[in-house]
Amino acid sequence: MDRPTRMVPRPTPDTQHYWDGARAGELRLQRCDACGHVYFPPRPFCPACAGREVSVFAASGRATLASYVINHRPAPGFDGPYAIALVDLEEGPRMMTNIVDCEQTPEALQLDMALEVTFLELTDEIHLPVFRPAGGGA
């Protein structure tokens, strides 16, 4: 019996820029042209002021670990243990992700540790942003 695979996100017109960026090796965010608020996840309006004039830009890819849980139970596309994390992007937004390229233990996953984005190729079209310790991991 084949092992279930990780679910693959489906881009929408409002998120296509994000997935195009990930495929190109960029973490793309949006910034409101009216108030300057940077936000994630992608949407066609600013969550701070409801402005509809927004710009897309390539983020630095740097983040810090804000919180995490280590899941030891397998799930489709995952073998335990694996970290489900909240990271604070250098540009301000917080995003949910996975931490890769390091031991999945409390000793290795230190809050406020420096992280950098990397991308998992799920399909030819969908590359998923995940984070690893800054400098390439352990």
C-alpha positions, 0 to 999 in steps of 0.5 A, a space after each residue: 500500500 502506498 504511503 499517503 503524500 503531503 497535501 498540495 496547496 492549490 493556488 488561487 488568483 489572490 495567491 498565485 504571486 506567492 506560489 510563483 515566488 516560491 517556485 522561483 526561490 523567493 518568499 513573497 509578501 504584500 505591502 499596503 501602498 496606503 499605510 505600509 503594513 506588511 502582511 501574510 497570508 496573501 489577500 487582495 486588501 490590507 488587513 490593517 486599513 482595508 486598502 486595495 492598492 497593495 504591492 508584492 515584494 520578495 522578503 529577506 527570507 529571515 525569521 525567528 522561531 516564535 513557537 512550536 510543537 513537536 508532533 510525534 504522530 505520523 500524518 499524510 506526508 509526515 513521519 514523526 517527529 516533526 515541528 509545526 512552528 510559528 515564525 516571525 518574519 523579519 518584515 513583521 508578519 508571523 507564519 505557520 510552517 515546518 522547521 527542517 534540517 535540524 533535530 526535532 527536539 526541544 534542545 535543538 529548537 530554541 525560541 528566538 533562534 535565527 531561521 532562513 527560508 528554504 523550499 520543498 518541491 512538492 510538484 513542478 509548480 508548487 514549492 513550499 516555503 519551510 524554515 531551517 536554522 540560519 546558516 544551513 542547519 545542523 
